[in-house]
Amino acid sequence: MDVGLNDSVISSIPVKIPSPLHSAALYFWRALRLRCPLCGISPIFIPLLNTRSLRDWFTPLDGCTRCGYPYEREPGYFLMSIWAINYGLGSLFGIIIYLILESLYDLPIWYLIGLVVVPIILFNFFFARHAKSLFLAIDLFCDPHIKEEGDHGRDDMRPLPPQPIPPSGEGQSIPQHKEQRVLATATRR
């Protein structure tokens, strides 16, 4: 079956491949907005006004409702985001506060500890969501989870519905879903 495209036509079709720096910046921007790192549209967490408990605040949704990207793939998935990103940046924030206060003011130690610890606790509480979304973005950038060839953009692996078989003697045709696979394979070459 000739699809009418030869190699010179296929090679002349411009394909825009984003640079790694552009992809990283895009994922980082989506993470700061608390959006799905893959599509950038669906939220990762319950909106602020709809949170009713600390669990709602800290727990991400199951996955993206638009593209199907899973947010938490296994138990303990976000431990690295809590330890490395949230506590790491909280510690860095505390060190910066301490160095500024120590260099500008001569405060007693208990005032200094209070002025450093309280902002760290507040920072870690409010930054926890961003730490998890940044971890999702880093994970997507490092391990993109490209769908297998048999997926065809579907989330489930249910087989396609069977195509009607023409009566014998009439023109044998390729079922439509197989014809699409043949076209897709021909365009890749």
Sequence and secondary structure as in RCSB ss.txt:
>XXXX:A:sequence
MDVGLNDSVISSIPVKIPSPLHSAALYFWRALRLRCPLCGISPIFIPLLNTRSLRDWFTPLDGCTRCGYPYEREP
GYFLMSIWAINYGLGSLFGIIIYLILESLYDLPIWYLIGLVVVPIILFNFFFARHAKSLFLAIDLFCDPHIKEEG
DHGRDDMRPLPPQPIPPSGEGQSIPQHKEQRVLATATRR
>XXXX:A:secstr
   S  HHHHHHS      HHHHHHHHHHHHHTTB TTTS SBSS  GGG  SHHHHH   SB TTT  BS  ST
TTTHHIIIIIIHHHHHHHHHHHHHHHHHH    HHHHHHHHHHHHHHHHHHHHHHHHHHHHHHHHHHS     TT
TTT SS           TTS     HHHHHHHHHHHHH 
